[in-house]
Structure formats: C-alpha cells, structure tokens
Amino acid sequence: MTPGLASDSTHFSQIAQTVRTLAPGEWDAWFRALEVAFGGTGEPPEARQLWHDLTEVDRAQGVWEGAVPVAGSGAFSLRMTVPGGAVVPVAGVTMVGVLPTHRRRGLLTAMMRRQLDDIRARGEALAVLTASEPAICGRFGYGLGTLRVSLDIESRRLSLPAPPADGARLRLADPAESGPACEELYAARVPLRPGMLERRPGWERLPLLDGPAHRDGASPLQVVLAEDGRSGRLLGYARYQVKDESTGRSAAGVVLVRDVEALSPQVYARLWSYLLEIDLTDRVKAGSRPVDDPLFHLVSDTRRLNPELGDSLYVRLVEVGTALRLREYAAPVEVVLEVADEFCPWNAGRWKLQAGGPGKEATCLPTTAAAELALTVRELGSAYLGGMTLAALGAAGRVTELRGGALAEASRAFASDVAPWLPHGF
C-alpha cells in the first residue's frame, strides 16, 4: 500500500463508535478494511507481509462496529533529515481510511484528533504523510512540503557526456546480497538532503520488494554497483528493471529505475550513463526524483527527459516551538510569527523565532511582542523543509506581512540550498 488519506467529513458521528488501539489478532481484518477504503485492490503477499511486520500496533487505531473494522489509521516512528543535516524523530502518518459505507460521520476527524494528541504525547514535534487527497490533509494542518519529478526519458535521443575517470568499475550483483552495502551508502546520503528518511530496522526490505505483482511484466529487480577499482569500496548503486515493449521488428524496451545513489558527482553520472545505454532499450523511466536532480544538467537535451512535476510529502508541525528549533536557517532571522492552528490550539499565538544562520542554534518561544508575519500552521509545514518559499506563499495570499521586510527576511532564512525530497513512501 502507498497509504494516504481517504475521505470523510468533520462532523462527529452520533452512532456509538469509538476510536481505539488495534488489539492482537485484529491486523488482518483492519488492513483489509483499509484496502477496501483505498479501492479494494489487495496488496501482493510479500508487500502485505512487509506492512504487517512494520506496523507498530501501539500506533495503529481504528473504529469498529462490533467485530468489524470500519475505519483505521496508523503511524510509523520515523527519522527524517531537516535543513542543517539533523535527523530528527517524526511520526509517519499512514494507512488512514474510512469504508465508503461510513463516510461523513466524523470518523476521520476523530482518528486524526486522537492521533495528533498521541504524537504530541510521544514528544514528536513533526508529523508527515503522503496524501491521496491533499484537500483533506490540509484540513488537519498538513502543508505540501516537498515535490517530486517523474522522468520518461527518450534515451536514444540524447547523450550524456562521458564522466571523468573516477577509478570506479561497474558490476552487476544480487540485490539481496548487495543490500547491506547499499543500505550503508544510503545512510551516508540521508543527512545531505532534507526530507530523506533514515531506514530503521526492517525498512531495508522495502526497496527490495520484487514479487511478480511488482514487476508488471518487467524483469526481476537488478542492481549495478559502482565500486572502487582498488579497494572494492562501494561508491554508488542503481536498482532497476527492464521491460520489453518491442513491437514488429524493432527492439524497444524500457528501463524502470527504482533507486540511484552515489557518493560523488562522477559516480552518479557514470550510473546514469549506464542506465541510458542498456542494450535493446530506448526509454528510461524514473518515478520519483528530486526536482533539482543533477541529471537535468548532465544530459545533452533536457526536453528528452519529459519531466512531470508532482506533490510528495506533506508536513505538519505538532509542536511549533520545538519544530522550529530543530532545524537550521540559511540566513540570520529574527521575526515574530502569528500562528493560527484550529486543530492543535496549543500552537496558536505569537512565536518569536531567532537564528544566527547556518551552523547556529535557533530559539523559538511564545511572545507578547507585535506580530510581523501572520500565517497558519499549514504554511509553516510547507516552508519547513525549504522546498516552498514563504515569499511564494505570501504571493498566494497565504502569508500576511505585518512589518515591512519581514517576509523577505524569513523567506531567505527558511530556504534550503538542496531541494527536499522523499526517497520512498511509507
């Protein structure tokens, strides 16, 4: 499942239904109800087993009618990179849905209310999710924090200049056997980009899912490693599949890219050169890449990448003061924020944010000083990882400047040199 939020209304039910934590033995029925809420298509067995094993039962909740679950939600205890490179605890909200027979009874609101209270009680200042319906998660204070770009590359109609010699050699390897080394390299990359997720124990299985249902007619998962020619040290890797789409007499296959990670620009270019030149293929597809992916500047013809922009991670500040202290700021800032938050009223009010710039600790405390910017917690979520600027939100009328120059000052401070990116769903 790539979970998000399925719909409901904000009116609480008059029916005697309550939100409670999942009990032992209820997972199968609970998960099946969520599958139905998301359209009824069941997960493949290997994916279902993975979600079963990763589910944190004490963070899974639902609504039952007798013994029948009619709504459910969950959260994962994740760790995510924030601007400045700190990797901090976040609640990964997931598997949120209501059966179509029980919509518009307030069940979703009741679950989100209990969940945010629980997140706060656990001391997590941030919650994140991917959204099936963004308009719904916005009601609960989640703002669009990261974008992604999908690529459908006409590989035979562009070229990638040969990268400089890097001492690396390429080798095909078994995905499972190479998994630990790839995970070690991935972990080294996590602090370098806001939005990236540290893979806690068990999550290393997610990028290796490779049952028949995950192939859709493509090859089994393949992995190419870039290793130092002398030491054998892993310098980068790419995971992919190849799908034959030949018609008539011409061979036309597509390379389906799942992951590309590298420790240097040279190795990154080398791996993409490999992917673009695989025999008997004329297209390369990558479903989710950062919006500032270096590939845009490596190829001879950017148009042949056929990029398509999409939304990705939604961010919610559960504790405004703590969340704003966790990250660094790109420029010195001193600003009083008037924050509106109807769903988590403990956040509402004025907050004075002070930071000295990169490498400096920030403070954010309640204040009675005059407000200089007015916004809701949703806008703070959008700007938090540095992917959406406060200036752009102001231009949309979603941030109000109450002191001249405050918006530009804060917007510069919240920015990130590297675009935030969510590497995989949860």
DRENDO-1510 file (C-alpha; in Angstrom, 1 decimal, always signed):
<recs>
REC; n; res; u; v; w
REC; 1; MET; +0.0; +0.0; +0.0 .
REC; 2; THR; +1.2; +3.5; -0.7 .
REC; 3; PRO; -1.0; +4.9; +2.0 .
REC; 4; GLY; -2.5; +8.4; +2.2 .
REC; 5; LEU; -5.8; +9.8; +3.4 .
REC; 6; ALA; -9.2; +8.6; +2.2 .
REC; 7; SER; -12.2; +10.9; +2.6 .
REC; 8; ASP; -14.6; +11.7; +5.4 .
REC; 9; SER; -16.2; +14.8; +6.9 .
REC; 10; THR; -15.6; +16.9; +10.0 .
REC; 11; HIS; -18.9; +16.0; +11.7 .
REC; 12; PHE; -18.7; +13.5; +14.6 .
REC; 13; SER; -21.0; +10.5; +14.5 .
REC; 14; GLN; -23.9; +10.1; +16.8 .
REC; 15; ILE; -23.5; +6.4; +16.4 .
REC; 16; ALA; -21.8; +4.6; +19.3 .
REC; 17; GLN; -18.4; +4.2; +17.6 .
REC; 18; THR; -15.1; +4.8; +19.3 .
REC; 19; VAL; -11.5; +5.1; +18.2 .
REC; 20; ARG; -9.3; +2.5; +19.9 .
REC; 21; THR; -5.9; +0.9; +19.5 .
REC; 22; LEU; -5.5; -2.3; +17.5 .
REC; 23; ALA; -5.7; -5.4; +19.6 .
REC; 24; PRO; -3.6; -8.6; +18.9 .
REC; 25; GLY; -5.1; -10.7; +16.2 .
REC; 26; GLU; -7.0; -7.8; +14.5 .
REC; 27; TRP; -4.4; -6.8; +12.0 .
REC; 28; ASP; -5.7; -8.8; +9.0 .
REC; 29; ALA; -9.2; -7.5; +9.3 .
REC; 30; TRP; -8.0; -4.0; +10.0 .
REC; 31; PHE; -5.7; -4.0; +7.0 .
REC; 32; ARG; -8.3; -5.5; +4.7 .
REC; 33; ALA; -10.7; -2.7; +5.6 .
REC; 34; LEU; -8.0; -0.1; +4.7 .
REC; 35; GLU; -7.5; -1.9; +1.3 .
REC; 36; VAL; -11.3; -1.6; +0.7 .
REC; 37; ALA; -11.2; +2.1; +1.7 .
REC; 38; PHE; -8.5; +2.6; -1.0 .
REC; 39; GLY; -10.4; +0.9; -3.7 .
REC; 40; GLY; -10.4; -2.8; -2.8 .
REC; 41; THR; -7.2; -3.9; -4.6 .
REC; 42; GLY; -5.3; -6.2; -2.3 .
REC; 43; GLU; -1.6; -5.9; -1.7 .
REC; 44; PRO; +0.6; -8.7; -3.1 .
REC; 45; PRO; +1.5; -11.3; -0.4 .
REC; 46; GLU; +5.1; -10.1; +0.0 .
REC; 47; ALA; +4.1; -6.5; +0.4 .
REC; 48; ARG; +1.3; -7.4; +2.8 .
REC; 49; GLN; +3.7; -9.3; +4.9 .
REC; 50; LEU; +6.1; -6.4; +5.0 .
REC; 51; TRP; +3.4; -3.9; +6.1 .
REC; 52; HIS; +2.3; -6.5; +8.7 .
REC; 53; ASP; +5.9; -6.7; +10.1 .
REC; 54; LEU; +6.4; -2.9; +10.0 .
REC; 55; THR; +3.1; -2.0; +11.6 .
REC; 56; GLU; +3.6; -0.5; +15.1 .
REC; 57; VAL; +0.5; -2.0; +16.8 .
REC; 58; ASP; +0.5; +0.6; +19.6 .
REC; 59; ARG; +0.3; +3.3; +16.9 .
REC; 60; ALA; -2.4; +1.6; +14.9 .
REC; 61; GLN; -6.0; +2.6; +15.7 .
REC; 62; GLY; -9.4; +2.1; +14.2 .
REC; 63; VAL; -13.2; +2.2; +14.6 .
REC; 64; TRP; -15.2; -1.0; +14.9 .
REC; 65; GLU; -18.8; -1.9; +14.6 .
REC; 66; GLY; -19.0; -5.0; +16.8 .
REC; 67; ALA; -16.1; -7.1; +15.5 .
REC; 68; VAL; -16.0; -5.4; +12.1 .
REC; 69; PRO; -13.4; -2.6; +11.5 .
REC; 70; VAL; -14.9; +0.3; +9.5 .
REC; 71; ALA; -12.0; +2.8; +9.7 .
REC; 72; GLY; -8.3; +2.8; +10.5 .
REC; 73; SER; -5.1; +4.8; +10.7 .
REC; 74; GLY; -1.6; +4.3; +11.8 .
REC; 75; ALA; +1.8; +5.9; +12.2 .
REC; 76; PHE; +5.4; +4.8; +11.9 .
REC; 77; SER; +8.2; +6.0; +14.2 .
REC; 78; LEU; +10.5; +7.5; +11.6 .
REC; 79; ARG; +13.5; +9.8; +11.5 .
REC; 80; MET; +13.9; +12.5; +8.8 .
REC; 81; THR; +16.5; +15.0; +7.8 .
REC; 82; VAL; +15.7; +18.7; +8.3 .
REC; 83; PRO; +17.6; +21.7; +7.0 .
REC; 84; GLY; +21.1; +21.8; +8.5 .
REC; 85; GLY; +21.5; +18.0; +8.4 .
REC; 86; ALA; +20.0; +16.9; +11.7 .
REC; 87; VAL; +18.0; +13.7; +11.5 .
REC; 88; VAL; +15.0; +14.1; +13.9 .
REC; 89; PRO; +12.1; +11.9; +15.1 .
REC; 90; VAL; +8.9; +12.3; +13.0 .
REC; 91; ALA; +5.6; +10.5; +13.0 .
REC; 92; GLY; +4.9; +9.0; +9.6 .
REC; 93; VAL; +1.2; +9.0; +9.3 .
REC; 94; THR; -0.1; +6.2; +7.2 .
REC; 95; MET; -2.9; +3.8; +6.4 .
REC; 96; VAL; -5.7; +6.3; +7.0 .
REC; 97; GLY; -9.0; +5.3; +5.5 .
REC; 98; VAL; -12.8; +5.0; +6.1 .
REC; 99; LEU; -15.1; +2.4; +4.5 .
REC; 100; PRO; -17.3; +4.0; +1.8 .
REC; 101; THR; -20.3; +3.0; +3.9 .
REC; 102; HIS; -19.2; +5.1; +6.8 .
REC; 103; ARG; -18.1; +8.3; +5.3 .
REC; 104; ARG; -19.4; +11.7; +6.5 .
REC; 105; ARG; -19.8; +10.6; +10.1 .
REC; 106; GLY; -16.7; +12.3; +11.6 .
REC; 107; LEU; -14.7; +9.1; +11.9 .
REC; 108; LEU; -11.7; +10.6; +10.1 .
REC; 109; THR; -11.7; +13.7; +12.3 .
REC; 110; ALA; -11.9; +11.6; +15.4 .
REC; 111; MET; -9.0; +9.4; +14.4 .
REC; 112; MET; -6.8; +12.4; +13.4 .
REC; 113; ARG; -7.7; +14.1; +16.7 .
REC; 114; ARG; -6.6; +11.1; +18.7 .
REC; 115; GLN; -3.5; +10.5; +16.6 .
REC; 116; LEU; -2.2; +14.1; +16.9 .
REC; 117; ASP; -2.7; +14.0; +20.6 .
REC; 118; ASP; -0.7; +10.8; +20.7 .
REC; 119; ILE; +2.1; +12.2; +18.6 .
REC; 120; ARG; +2.4; +15.1; +20.9 .
REC; 121; ALA; +2.4; +12.9; +24.0 .
REC; 122; ARG; +5.2; +10.9; +22.4 .
REC; 123; GLY; +7.3; +14.1; +22.1 .
REC; 124; GLU; +7.4; +14.1; +18.3 .
REC; 125; ALA; +7.3; +17.7; +17.1 .
REC; 126; LEU; +6.6; +16.8; +13.5 .
REC; 127; ALA; +4.2; +14.6; +11.5 .
REC; 128; VAL; +4.5; +13.8; +7.8 .
REC; 129; LEU; +2.3; +11.9; +5.3 .
REC; 130; THR; +1.8; +11.3; +1.6 .
REC; 131; ALA; -1.7; +12.3; +0.6 .
REC; 132; SER; -4.3; +10.5; -1.6 .
REC; 133; GLU; -6.4; +13.6; -1.4 .
REC; 134; PRO; -4.4; +16.8; -0.4 .
REC; 135; ALA; -7.5; +18.9; +0.3 .
REC; 136; ILE; -8.3; +16.5; +3.2 .
REC; 137; CYS; -4.9; +16.6; +4.9 .
REC; 138; GLY; -4.9; +20.4; +4.6 .
REC; 139; ARG; -7.9; +20.5; +7.0 .
REC; 140; PHE; -5.7; +19.0; +9.7 .
REC; 141; GLY; -2.8; +21.4; +9.3 .
REC; 142; TYR; -0.6; +19.4; +6.8 .
REC; 143; GLY; +1.1; +21.6; +4.2 .
REC; 144; LEU; +2.8; +20.5; +1.0 .
REC; 145; GLY; +6.5; +20.3; +1.9 .
REC; 146; THR; +8.2; +18.5; -1.0 .
REC; 147; LEU; +7.8; +18.0; -4.7 .
REC; 148; ARG; +9.0; +15.2; -6.9 .
REC; 149; VAL; +9.7; +14.9; -10.6 .
REC; 150; SER; +8.9; +11.8; -12.7 .
REC; 151; LEU; +11.0; +11.2; -15.8 .
REC; 152; ASP; +10.2; +9.4; -19.1 .
REC; 153; ILE; +13.5; +9.7; -20.9 .
REC; 154; GLU; +13.9; +9.2; -24.6 .
REC; 155; SER; +17.3; +7.7; -24.1 .
REC; 156; ARG; +18.1; +7.2; -27.8 .
REC; 157; ARG; +17.5; +10.9; -28.5 .
REC; 158; LEU; +20.0; +12.3; -26.0 .
REC; 159; SER; +23.5; +11.8; -24.8 .
REC; 160; LEU; +25.4; +12.1; -21.5 .
REC; 161; PRO; +29.0; +13.1; -21.9 .
REC; 162; ALA; +31.4; +10.6; -20.6 .
REC; 163; PRO; +32.1; +11.4; -16.9 .
REC; 164; PRO; +35.7; +12.0; -15.8 .
REC; 165; ALA; +37.7; +9.0; -14.8 .
REC; 166; ASP; +36.7; +8.1; -11.3 .
REC; 167; GLY; +38.5; +4.8; -10.7 .
REC; 168; ALA; +35.2; +3.0; -10.4 .
REC; 169; ARG; +34.2; -0.2; -12.0 .
REC; 170; LEU; +30.6; -1.4; -12.6 .
REC; 171; ARG; +29.4; -4.8; -11.5 .
REC; 172; LEU; +26.0; -6.5; -11.6 .
REC; 173; ALA; +25.2; -8.0; -8.2 .
REC; 174; ASP; +22.4; -9.9; -6.4 .
REC; 175; PRO; +20.0; -7.3; -4.9 .
REC; 176; ALA; +19.7; -9.1; -1.6 .
REC; 177; GLU; +23.4; -9.9; -1.2 .
REC; 178; SER; +24.4; -6.3; -2.0 .
REC; 179; GLY; +21.6; -4.9; +0.2 .
REC; 180; PRO; +23.6; -4.3; +3.4 .
REC; 181; ALA; +26.4; -2.4; +1.5 .
REC; 182; CYS; +23.8; -0.3; -0.4 .
REC; 183; GLU; +22.0; +0.5; +2.9 .
REC; 184; GLU; +25.3; +1.7; +4.4 .
REC; 185; LEU; +25.8; +4.0; +1.4 .
REC; 186; TYR; +22.2; +5.2; +1.6 .
REC; 187; ALA; +22.6; +6.0; +5.3 .
REC; 188; ALA; +25.6; +8.2; +4.4 .
REC; 189; ARG; +23.4; +10.2; +2.0 .
REC; 190; VAL; +20.5; +10.7; +4.4 .
REC; 191; PRO; +21.9; +13.8; +6.2 .
REC; 192; LEU; +22.7; +15.6; +3.0 .
REC; 193; ARG; +19.1; +16.3; +1.8 .
REC; 194; PRO; +16.1; +17.5; +3.8 .
REC; 195; GLY; +13.1; +15.1; +3.7 .
REC; 196; MET; +15.2; +11.9; +3.4 .
REC; 197; LEU; +14.2; +9.1; +5.7 .
REC; 198; GLU; +16.6; +7.1; +7.9 .
REC; 199; ARG; +15.7; +3.5; +7.3 .
REC; 200; ARG; +15.0; +1.9; +10.7 .
REC; 201; PRO; +15.4; -1.9; +11.1 .
REC; 202; GLY; +13.1; -3.7; +8.7 .
REC; 203; TRP; +12.7; -0.9; +6.3 .
REC; 204; GLU; +15.7; -2.1; +4.2 .
REC; 205; ARG; +13.3; -4.7; +2.8 .
REC; 206; LEU; +11.1; -2.0; +1.2 .
REC; 207; PRO; +13.4; -1.2; -1.8 .
REC; 208; LEU; +13.9; -4.9; -2.5 .
REC; 209; LEU; +10.3; -5.9; -2.9 .
REC; 210; ASP; +10.3; -7.9; -6.1 .
REC; 211; GLY; +7.4; -10.3; -6.4 .
REC; 212; PRO; +5.6; -10.9; -9.7 .
REC; 213; ALA; +3.0; -8.2; -8.9 .
REC; 214; HIS; +5.7; -5.6; -8.5 .
REC; 215; ARG; +7.1; -6.4; -12.0 .
REC; 216; ASP; +4.1; -5.8; -14.2 .
REC; 217; GLY; +5.8; -7.8; -17.0 .
REC; 218; ALA; +9.3; -6.5; -16.3 .
REC; 219; SER; +12.4; -8.4; -15.3 .
REC; 220; PRO; +13.3; -9.3; -11.8 .
REC; 221; LEU; +15.0; -6.5; -9.9 .
REC; 222; GLN; +18.6; -5.8; -10.9 .
REC; 223; VAL; +21.3; -3.8; -9.3 .
REC; 224; VAL; +24.5; -2.4; -10.7 .
REC; 225; LEU; +27.2; -1.4; -8.2 .
REC; 226; ALA; +30.0; +1.1; -8.8 .
REC; 227; GLU; +33.0; +0.1; -6.8 .
REC; 228; ASP; +36.5; +1.5; -6.3 .
REC; 229; GLY; +38.8; -0.4; -8.6 .
REC; 230; ARG; +41.4; -0.9; -6.0 .
REC; 231; SER; +39.7; -1.2; -2.6 .
REC; 232; GLY; +36.4; -2.6; -3.8 .
REC; 233; ARG; +34.6; +0.1; -1.7 .
REC; 234; LEU; +31.1; +0.8; -2.8 .
REC; 235; LEU; +30.8; +4.2; -4.4 .
REC; 236; GLY; +27.3; +4.0; -5.8 .
REC; 237; TYR; +24.4; +1.8; -6.9 .
REC; 238; ALA; +21.4; +1.7; -9.1 .
REC; 239; ARG; +18.4; -0.6; -8.8 .
REC; 240; TYR; +16.2; -1.1; -11.9 .
REC; 241; GLN; +14.2; -3.5; -14.0 .
REC; 242; VAL; +13.9; -3.9; -17.8 .
REC; 243; LYS; +10.6; -4.3; -19.6 .
REC; 244; ASP; +10.3; -5.5; -23.2 .
REC; 245; GLU; +7.9; -3.3; -25.1 .
REC; 246; SER; +9.0; -4.4; -28.6 .
REC; 247; THR; +6.6; -4.3; -31.5 .
REC; 248; GLY; +7.2; -5.6; -35.0 .
REC; 249; ARG; +10.8; -5.9; -36.0 .
REC; 250; SER; +12.3; -3.2; -33.7 .
REC; 251; ALA; +13.5; -3.8; -30.2 .
REC; 252; ALA; +12.1; -1.3; -27.8 .
REC; 253; GLY; +12.5; -1.8; -24.1 .
REC; 254; VAL; +12.1; +0.5; -21.1 .
REC; 255; VAL; +14.4; +0.7; -18.1 .
REC; 256; LEU; +12.4; +1.2; -14.9 .
REC; 257; VAL; +14.7; +2.9; -12.4 .
REC; 258; ARG; +13.9; +2.4; -8.7 .
REC; 259; ASP; +17.0; +3.9; -6.9 .
REC; 260; VAL; +20.2; +5.7; -7.8 .
REC; 261; GLU; +22.6; +6.8; -5.1 .
REC; 262; ALA; +26.3; +7.8; -5.3 .
REC; 263; LEU; +29.0; +9.3; -3.1 .
REC; 264; SER; +30.3; +11.6; -5.8 .
REC; 265; PRO; +29.0; +13.5; -8.9 .
REC; 266; GLN; +31.3; +11.5; -11.1 .
REC; 267; VAL; +29.9; +8.1; -10.0 .
REC; 268; TYR; +26.3; +9.5; -10.2 .
REC; 269; ALA; +26.9; +10.4; -13.8 .
REC; 270; ARG; +28.5; +7.1; -14.5 .
REC; 271; LEU; +25.5; +5.2; -13.2 .
REC; 272; TRP; +23.1; +7.3; -15.2 .
REC; 273; SER; +25.2; +6.8; -18.3 .
REC; 274; TYR; +24.9; +3.0; -17.8 .
REC; 275; LEU; +21.1; +3.2; -17.4 .
REC; 276; LEU; +20.7; +5.3; -20.5 .
REC; 277; GLU; +22.8; +2.9; -22.6 .
REC; 278; ILE; +21.4; -0.6; -21.7 .
REC; 279; ASP; +21.0; -2.6; -24.9 .
REC; 280; LEU; +17.6; -3.2; -26.5 .
REC; 281; THR; +16.0; -0.3; -24.7 .
REC; 282; ASP; +15.0; +3.2; -25.9 .
REC; 283; ARG; +13.4; +4.7; -22.8 .
REC; 284; VAL; +14.2; +5.1; -19.2 .
REC; 285; LYS; +11.5; +5.8; -16.6 .
REC; 286; ALA; +12.1; +7.1; -13.1 .
REC; 287; GLY; +9.0; +7.6; -11.0 .
REC; 288; SER; +10.3; +9.9; -8.3 .
REC; 289; ARG; +13.4; +12.1; -8.4 .
REC; 290; PRO; +14.4; +15.3; -6.7 .
REC; 291; VAL; +13.3; +18.5; -8.5 .
REC; 292; ASP; +17.0; +19.6; -8.5 .
REC; 293; ASP; +18.3; +16.2; -9.8 .
REC; 294; PRO; +21.8; +16.7; -11.4 .
REC; 295; LEU; +20.6; +14.7; -14.3 .
REC; 296; PHE; +18.9; +17.8; -15.7 .
REC; 297; HIS; +22.4; +19.3; -16.1 .
REC; 298; LEU; +24.2; +16.2; -17.3 .
REC; 299; VAL; +22.2; +15.3; -20.5 .
REC; 300; SER; +22.5; +16.9; -23.9 .
REC; 301; ASP; +18.8; +17.6; -24.3 .
REC; 302; THR; +16.7; +18.3; -21.2 .
REC; 303; ARG; +13.4; +18.2; -23.1 .
REC; 304; ARG; +14.0; +14.5; -23.8 .
REC; 305; LEU; +13.7; +13.8; -20.0 .
REC; 306; ASN; +10.0; +14.7; -20.3 .
REC; 307; PRO; +9.7; +15.7; -16.6 .
REC; 308; GLU; +6.4; +15.8; -14.8 .
REC; 309; LEU; +6.0; +17.5; -11.5 .
REC; 310; GLY; +4.0; +16.0; -8.6 .
REC; 311; ASP; +3.4; +16.5; -4.9 .
REC; 312; SER; +5.1; +14.3; -2.4 .
REC; 313; LEU; +5.5; +14.8; +1.3 .
REC; 314; TYR; +3.1; +16.8; +3.5 .
REC; 315; VAL; +4.4; +18.3; +6.7 .
REC; 316; ARG; +2.6; +19.1; +10.0 .
REC; 317; LEU; +4.2; +21.0; +12.9 .
REC; 318; VAL; +2.8; +19.3; +16.0 .
REC; 319; GLU; +4.8; +21.5; +18.4 .
REC; 320; VAL; +5.6; +24.8; +16.7 .
REC; 321; GLY; +8.3; +26.0; +19.1 .
REC; 322; THR; +10.2; +22.7; +19.2 .
REC; 323; ALA; +9.9; +22.0; +15.5 .
REC; 324; LEU; +11.3; +25.4; +14.5 .
REC; 325; ARG; +14.2; +24.9; +16.9 .
REC; 326; LEU; +15.2; +21.5; +15.4 .
REC; 327; ARG; +16.3; +22.9; +12.0 .
REC; 328; GLU; +19.0; +25.4; +11.0 .
REC; 329; TYR; +18.3; +28.5; +8.9 .
REC; 330; ALA; +20.1; +29.7; +5.8 .
REC; 331; ALA; +20.4; +33.3; +7.0 .
REC; 332; PRO; +20.1; +35.2; +10.3 .
REC; 333; VAL; +16.5; +35.8; +11.2 .
REC; 334; GLU; +14.5; +37.5; +14.0 .
REC; 335; VAL; +10.8; +37.5; +13.4 .
REC; 336; VAL; +7.5; +37.2; +15.4 .
REC; 337; LEU; +5.1; +34.8; +13.8 .
REC; 338; GLU; +1.3; +34.9; +14.5 .
REC; 339; VAL; +0.4; +31.3; +14.0 .
REC; 340; ALA; -3.2; +30.1; +13.6 .
REC; 341; ASP; -3.9; +26.4; +14.3 .
REC; 342; GLU; -7.5; +25.4; +14.9 .
REC; 343; PHE; -6.9; +21.7; +15.2 .
REC; 344; CYS; -3.9; +21.9; +17.6 .
REC; 345; PRO; -4.7; +25.0; +19.6 .
REC; 346; TRP; -1.6; +24.8; +21.8 .
REC; 347; ASN; +0.3; +26.1; +18.7 .
REC; 348; ALA; -1.9; +29.1; +18.2 .
REC; 349; GLY; -0.4; +32.5; +19.2 .
REC; 350; ARG; +2.7; +34.5; +18.7 .
REC; 351; TRP; +6.2; +32.9; +18.5 .
REC; 352; LYS; +9.5; +34.7; +18.3 .
REC; 353; LEU; +11.9; +32.9; +16.1 .
REC; 354; GLN; +15.6; +33.8; +16.3 .
REC; 355; ALA; +18.5; +32.2; +14.5 .
REC; 356; GLY; +22.0; +33.3; +13.6 .
REC; 357; GLY; +22.3; +31.5; +10.3 .
REC; 358; PRO; +24.0; +28.2; +9.2 .
REC; 359; GLY; +25.5; +26.3; +12.0 .
REC; 360; LYS; +23.8; +28.4; +14.6 .
REC; 361; GLU; +21.2; +27.1; +17.1 .
REC; 362; ALA; +17.7; +28.6; +16.8 .
REC; 363; THR; +15.3; +29.6; +19.5 .
REC; 364; CYS; +11.5; +29.9; +19.2 .
REC; 365; LEU; +9.5; +30.9; +22.2 .
REC; 366; PRO; +6.0; +32.3; +22.9 .
REC; 367; THR; +5.9; +36.1; +23.0 .
REC; 368; THR; +3.6; +39.1; +23.5 .
REC; 369; ALA; +5.6; +41.2; +21.0 .
REC; 370; ALA; +3.8; +42.6; +18.0 .
REC; 371; ALA; +3.3; +40.1; +15.2 .
REC; 372; GLU; +5.4; +40.6; +12.0 .
REC; 373; LEU; +4.1; +37.7; +9.9 .
REC; 374; ALA; +0.7; +36.0; +10.1 .
REC; 375; LEU; +0.1; +32.5; +8.8 .
REC; 376; THR; -1.4; +29.2; +9.6 .
REC; 377; VAL; +0.5; +26.1; +10.7 .
REC; 378; ARG; -0.2; +24.7; +7.3 .
REC; 379; GLU; +2.1; +27.3; +5.7 .
REC; 380; LEU; +4.8; +26.6; +8.2 .
REC; 381; GLY; +4.6; +23.0; +7.2 .
REC; 382; SER; +5.0; +23.9; +3.6 .
REC; 383; ALA; +8.1; +26.1; +4.3 .
REC; 384; TYR; +9.6; +23.9; +6.9 .
REC; 385; LEU; +11.9; +21.8; +4.8 .
REC; 386; GLY; +12.9; +24.7; +2.5 .
REC; 387; GLY; +11.2; +23.4; -0.6 .
REC; 388; MET; +8.4; +26.0; -0.7 .
REC; 389; THR; +9.3; +29.6; +0.0 .
REC; 390; LEU; +7.4; +31.9; +2.4 .
REC; 391; ALA; +7.7; +34.5; -0.4 .
REC; 392; ALA; +5.7; +32.3; -2.8 .
REC; 393; LEU; +3.1; +31.6; -0.1 .
REC; 394; GLY; +2.9; +35.3; +0.5 .
REC; 395; ALA; +2.3; +35.9; -3.2 .
REC; 396; ALA; -0.6; +33.5; -2.9 .
REC; 397; GLY; -2.1; +35.5; -0.1 .
REC; 398; ARG; -1.4; +32.7; +2.5 .
REC; 399; VAL; +1.2; +34.7; +4.5 .
REC; 400; THR; +0.5; +38.2; +5.6 .
REC; 401; GLU; +3.4; +40.6; +6.1 .
REC; 402; LEU; +2.8; +42.9; +9.1 .
REC; 403; ARG; +6.2; +44.5; +9.2 .
REC; 404; GLY; +7.9; +45.7; +6.0 .
REC; 405; GLY; +10.7; +43.4; +5.0 .
REC; 406; ALA; +9.8; +40.6; +7.4 .
REC; 407; LEU; +8.6; +38.3; +4.6 .
REC; 408; ALA; +11.8; +38.5; +2.6 .
REC; 409; GLU; +13.9; +38.1; +5.7 .
REC; 410; ALA; +12.0; +35.0; +6.8 .
REC; 411; SER; +11.8; +33.5; +3.4 .
REC; 412; ARG; +15.6; +33.7; +2.9 .
REC; 413; ALA; +16.1; +32.1; +6.3 .
REC; 414; PHE; +13.8; +29.1; +5.7 .
REC; 415; ALA; +15.3; +28.3; +2.3 .
REC; 416; SER; +17.4; +25.3; +1.6 .
REC; 417; ASP; +20.3; +25.0; -0.9 .
REC; 418; VAL; +19.2; +21.5; -1.7 .
REC; 419; ALA; +15.6; +20.7; -2.6 .
REC; 420; PRO; +13.9; +18.5; -0.1 .
REC; 421; TRP; +12.9; +15.0; -1.3 .
REC; 422; LEU; +11.1; +12.0; +0.0 .
REC; 423; PRO; +13.1; +8.9; -1.3 .
REC; 424; HIS; +10.3; +6.4; -0.8 .
REC; 425; GLY; +6.8; +6.1; +0.6 .
REC; 426; PHE; +5.7; +4.7; +3.9 .
</recs>
